[in-house]
Amino acid sequence: MPLRLLIFFPSITFGILSSEIFPWAFLCTIIFYFRKFINDIFVLTCILFFPILLGLFSDIPLLRLITSYASYLNALSGFLIMLYSTKEDINNFFKLAKLAFGIHVIVSLIQILSPFELNFLQSIVPRVSTEIDLRGVSGLSAEPARQAIVLNLIFSVIIAYQHIFKGIDVKFIFFTLLFFLFLMFVNRSFTGLLFFLINLITILFLTRKIFLGFLFALGIISILPFFYFQLSLYADESRVFQIINLLINSDSQLVVQAILLSSGFRIATFLAVWSEFRFFGSGIGNWTEALNNSFSNNIFLNEFVSNSAYNRIIFDSVRPSSITSSLYLEGGLISVILIFAFLILKATQRFKGIVFKLDNIMMIILPIFSIVFLGNIGSPIQWICLGIILNLIFYNQSLLGQK
């Protein structure tokens, strides 16, 4: 049970590894699903064989190649676990997801309300910042944006469960408003608000009730002035405040630049990666040189990076955050197609007869958005949440089919 729970805390490394993500999901598959997982490891390795060779013959340290390859295995392990799991296992994973959600929130509240810096957190998450800055607190994650992504993904699972088995009611709307308050005043991540917006659209679509939609909109609108006032106190430092002011002033060019900066390296690297066609990619682990070339070849991004608050060295030393972008950069289009074809084949074997109505598609939008656009390359959370939601849909349809 503790190992399965730790899957929802990818930033917890206890200082064992120097990386920002610990392979809890990979360990879980090795320990509990070894016989099934070893076959899938072989298939994934065969698919990435040529990009691995490119990485071996490129001028990169062997350790980087190994860790880059391991990040793919750890992330994809999350989805494979959901395909291997029984109905009882899925129910337990859902309970653990809710428990992890509560732990994330409670630790963050303690962190922001405590008069002292919680330095002991650094022994659990070495890269965590114990200082409370304008970006907010990150709890048991390396940074606020990472925590916001995890929480929103888990919240998308809670939305799916609520819609399928209970129905979205006024109590759930109130809970959603509380979560929105947490993101605004405690987490304070622009990425978190973007992910919440997708969750919000999903909820409004699933309810299709004018009263609940009006109640939701009224609650958020009534909160926004207080949020804007709080941000205005730190106008020179607040990313969100600057974007709001630019939107009000209708300065579209500066808005784009501010949004790029507000996401750190995430959006900029995504645009750089997909601005060029790559059939084979640069090789596993060889993302620094490839990303540098992409920025240099893109006039807009090259100018943006050169003039931004982030210097060129920072952008050259980061890896695209989403697994799809990273896979496209290092393995090329052929690797993206083959990996996703393999996963879809595995999923269709597991979820035979599943019907994807519009409601079901809406419920999996956020995990897919995180997989394709914004996420954490080695984190299994988006894959786990996608797998849990697919299982909930499948078991519900199976139950209805028996009646």
WOUR-V177329 format. One record per residue. NEAR is the number of other ideal C-beta (glycine too) atoms within 12 Angstrom. D_CENTER is the distance of its C-alpha to the mean C-alpha in Angstrom with 1 decimal. Layout:
BEGIN
NEAR/D_CENTER, NEAR/D_CENTER
END
This chain:
BEGIN
14/23.0, 16/21.8, 22/20.1, 32/18.2, 27/17.2, 31/16.0, 46/13.4, 44/11.4, 41/12.2, 46/11.0, 42/12.4, 41/15.7, 27/17.9, 19/21.3, 17/22.2, 17/22.9, 26/20.8, 14/20.4, 29/16.8, 30/13.9, 43/12.5, 36/15.1, 35/15.5, 38/16.0, 44/15.0, 39/17.4, 28/20.1, 35/19.7, 38/20.4, 24/23.2, 19/24.8, 26/24.6, 27/24.3, 18/26.0, 13/28.4, 22/26.0, 30/23.3, 17/25.9, 18/26.8, 31/23.2, 27/22.9, 15/26.1, 23/25.0, 36/21.8, 25/23.9, 17/26.5, 30/24.1, 39/22.9, 22/26.5, 24/27.5, 42/24.4, 31/25.1, 20/28.7, 30/27.9, 36/26.0, 23/29.0, 17/31.4, 25/29.5, 16/30.1, 26/27.2, 15/27.4, 17/27.2, 15/24.8, 27/22.2, 29/22.7, 21/22.3, 29/19.2, 42/17.6, 39/18.7, 32/17.7, 41/14.0, 46/14.1, 38/16.1, 41/13.9, 43/10.8, 44/13.2, 43/15.0, 49/12.6, 45/13.7, 39/17.2, 44/17.6, 44/17.1, 35/19.7, 29/22.1, 32/21.9, 17/24.8, 19/24.7, 12/25.5, 25/22.6, 33/20.1, 19/21.8, 23/21.4, 39/17.7, 34/17.4, 23/19.6, 33/17.7, 39/14.4, 25/16.6, 24/18.2, 39/15.1, 36/14.1, 25/17.7, 27/17.8, 44/14.9, 32/16.8, 19/20.2, 33/19.6, 37/18.3, 23/21.3, 23/23.6, 35/22.3, 28/22.9, 15/26.2, 18/27.6, 9/30.4, 14/29.7, 18/26.9, 27/25.3, 16/25.8, 18/25.6, 31/21.8, 23/22.0, 17/23.6, 27/20.5, 38/17.8, 26/20.0, 26/17.8, 34/17.4, 28/19.4, 26/22.0, 20/23.3, 27/22.5, 20/22.1, 27/21.4, 33/17.6, 39/18.0, 43/17.2, 43/14.3, 43/15.9, 43/14.9, 45/12.1, 33/13.1, 34/12.5, 43/12.0, 41/9.0, 46/7.1, 47/8.8, 47/8.3, 50/4.5, 49/5.9, 48/9.0, 44/8.2, 49/6.8, 43/10.0, 43/11.9, 44/11.5, 43/13.1, 37/15.7, 45/16.5, 42/17.1, 33/19.3, 29/21.1, 31/21.9, 30/23.1, 19/25.2, 17/26.1, 20/25.6, 35/24.0, 20/26.7, 19/27.6, 15/26.5, 29/22.9, 31/23.1, 17/24.3, 27/21.4, 37/19.0, 28/21.0, 21/20.8, 38/17.1, 35/17.3, 26/19.9, 35/17.8, 41/15.1, 32/18.0, 29/20.4, 34/18.6, 42/15.1, 36/16.1, 41/13.1, 38/13.4, 43/9.7, 44/9.7, 39/12.8, 30/11.5, 42/8.8, 33/11.8, 22/14.1, 31/12.6, 44/13.0, 33/16.4, 22/17.5, 38/16.8, 41/18.9, 26/21.6, 25/21.9, 35/22.1, 29/24.7, 17/27.0, 19/29.1, 11/30.5, 15/31.3, 26/27.8, 23/26.3, 16/29.0, 25/28.5, 33/24.7, 22/25.5, 15/28.4, 23/26.4, 29/23.7, 16/26.5, 15/28.6, 24/25.9, 21/25.1, 14/28.4, 16/27.9, 25/24.4, 22/26.1, 17/29.0, 22/26.9, 29/25.1, 19/28.5, 14/29.7, 19/27.4, 18/27.8, 12/28.1, 17/24.8, 29/22.5, 36/20.2, 38/19.8, 27/23.6, 28/24.3, 29/22.3, 26/24.1, 21/27.4, 22/26.9, 18/26.1, 13/29.3, 14/31.3, 10/30.0, 16/29.4, 13/27.0, 15/27.1, 21/26.2, 21/23.5, 22/21.8, 27/22.3, 28/21.0, 29/17.8, 32/17.3, 29/18.2, 38/16.1, 36/12.8, 28/14.5, 39/14.3, 39/11.2, 34/13.1, 41/16.3, 41/15.3, 35/13.8, 31/17.2, 39/19.1, 45/17.9, 27/18.6, 26/21.8, 24/23.7, 15/24.6, 33/23.9, 16/25.5, 29/25.4, 41/23.2, 38/24.0, 33/23.7, 42/21.2, 37/20.8, 35/22.6, 42/19.9, 30/21.6, 24/24.7, 39/23.1, 42/20.7, 28/23.7, 22/25.8, 35/23.4, 36/23.5, 21/27.3, 19/27.8, 25/26.0, 14/28.5, 21/26.2, 34/23.3, 24/26.0, 17/27.7, 29/24.7, 33/23.6, 21/27.2, 16/27.8, 27/24.5, 21/24.2, 26/22.2, 14/24.8, 23/24.7, 14/24.4, 21/21.0, 35/19.7, 26/21.6, 18/20.1, 33/16.4, 40/14.4, 43/12.3, 41/8.6, 38/7.7, 47/9.7, 35/11.9, 40/13.0, 47/13.7, 44/15.5, 39/17.4, 46/18.4, 45/19.6, 43/20.7, 30/21.5, 23/21.6, 23/23.6, 37/21.0, 33/18.2, 20/20.8, 26/22.1, 37/18.8, 27/17.7, 16/21.3, 28/21.4, 36/18.4, 18/19.9, 16/23.2, 29/22.1, 27/20.5, 17/23.7, 15/25.8, 29/24.0, 29/23.8, 13/27.2, 15/28.5, 25/25.3, 17/25.7, 20/23.0, 18/24.3, 14/22.7, 27/21.5, 26/19.6, 21/18.0, 31/16.9, 39/15.3, 39/12.9, 35/12.1, 41/8.8, 45/7.3, 31/9.4, 30/8.4, 45/4.8, 39/7.0, 27/9.6, 32/8.9, 42/6.1, 45/3.4, 40/5.5, 46/8.4, 41/9.9, 48/7.4, 47/8.6, 54/6.7, 46/5.6, 46/9.1, 48/10.8, 51/10.0, 43/11.2, 43/14.1, 46/15.1, 47/15.3, 37/17.3, 39/19.5, 38/20.1, 35/21.2, 32/23.3, 30/25.1, 29/25.8, 23/27.4, 19/29.2, 14/30.6, 16/31.7, 13/33.4, 8/35.4, 7/36.9
END
